[in-house]
Amino acid sequence: MTGAIGKIPVIMQVLPELGPGGAEQGCIDITAELTRAGAKAIVVSNGGARIHDIARSGGIHIELPVHSKNPLVMMRNVGKLKKLILQHDVDIVHARSRAPAWSCYRACRETGARFMTTCHAPYNIDSSAKKFYNSSIARGERVIAISHYVADYLHQNYQIGADRIRVIHRGIALEKFHPTSVTPERLIKLSREWRVPDGTSVIMMPARLTRWKGHHVLIDAIAKLARKDIFCILIGADQGRTGYRLELESAIREKGLEGLVRIVDHCEDMPAAYMLATVVVSASTDPEGFGRIPVEAQAMGRPIIATDHGGARETIVRGETGWLIPPGDSQALARAINEALSLDPTHRAILATRAMMHVANNFTREKMGDETLNVYAELLEEKLTGGRKLHRIDPVGYGLKTAAE
């Protein structure tokens, strides 16, 4: 459809690769929302396993080496992106990572396309050079922060005002992450693959095998519990970090937890995994920008225990939908696990109901989509008016339908 700009809006999202992460899922979800809203959605990346999801969502994928941090490659990407912007008459370029953001920033300055970014994490700043490199993500005319925690990071380090920052929490697909969406056959299949012992309470931690995710904290907590009626599953591929995996396996042996703790690779059916869990744990020792695990676990009605910092503080209602514990505190984690395992059926059902309602009200894909379309509509309006600052507007008038329609 066409709107006030006289043509179909064209939005180009740019990110390094299309892998399994949260930024990638957000890109795919927004591609689907743009297509449904009547816009043309283009995604530029270096490729990856999820290219087919872009096509399935109605978008166009274009492969460029935008993952590269090589300055020469980044400069060459400027010219390639300029050509794409002009070829497809792109209205807005939305960069989702630092290296491509630099190339997109330059390309937009030389073509007149509007430039915006999403900041997915509070990047480390250990030198002036690193701070400058990170600053590409703060140069958008609008900067989406995926949590208030990330927004505070941007404000404190890059002095971005409220007029440019838009806090938009990540959203999940409730038709996928809901207890009724998982069939008994999927549960049986996964339980057999992972050799889950009958009659045990399952403590689950989904997280890639990286030290700051806190796997070692959970292993210590399991040892402190000294219970034989539990089974702990650590879900996550090592992504080449074989040394850390070996270290965790050694810790499991040293603490006598063989048979009680198992490491499994990346799971393709996370809704079924959550349904197998009695308790879900997110033990990150460093604060997460948002953290999908607590939201997905709550959507599935599972008790969630997470560390009390970063985005988790914004996704869990302390004492009502889950537990928040000090980071790195295995004793506190053991206590919280015991409390969660001790819930009787009535209190477990109350917690599940509260958690599912909390997610449905605050962290849906539709809510994320509508709020992101509003940001696009702001920039489309400013493009028409020469950049004048106007009120928050209805995206419908600019060729973008909302989910409410």
Secondary structure, DSSP 4 states (H G I P E B T S, - for coil): ---TTSS--EEEEE-S--SSSHHHHHHHHHHHHHHHTT-EEEEEES--TTHHHHHHTT-EEEE--TT---HHHHHHHHHHHHHHHHHHT-SEEEE-SHHHHHHHHHHHHTT--EEEEEE-S-----SHHHHHHHGGGG-SSEEEESSHHHHHHHHHHH---TTTEEE----B-TTTSSGGGS-HHHHHHHHHHHTPPTTPEEEEEE--S-GGG-HHHHHHHHHHH--SSEEEEEE---TT-HHHHHHHHHHHHHTT-TTTEEEE---S-HHHHHHH-SEEEE--SSPPSS-HHHHHHHHTT--EEEESSTTHHHH--BTTTEEEE-TT-HHHHHHHHHHHHT--HHHHHHHHHHHHHHHHHH-BHHHHHHHHHHHHHHHHHHHHTTT-------GGGGT---TT-
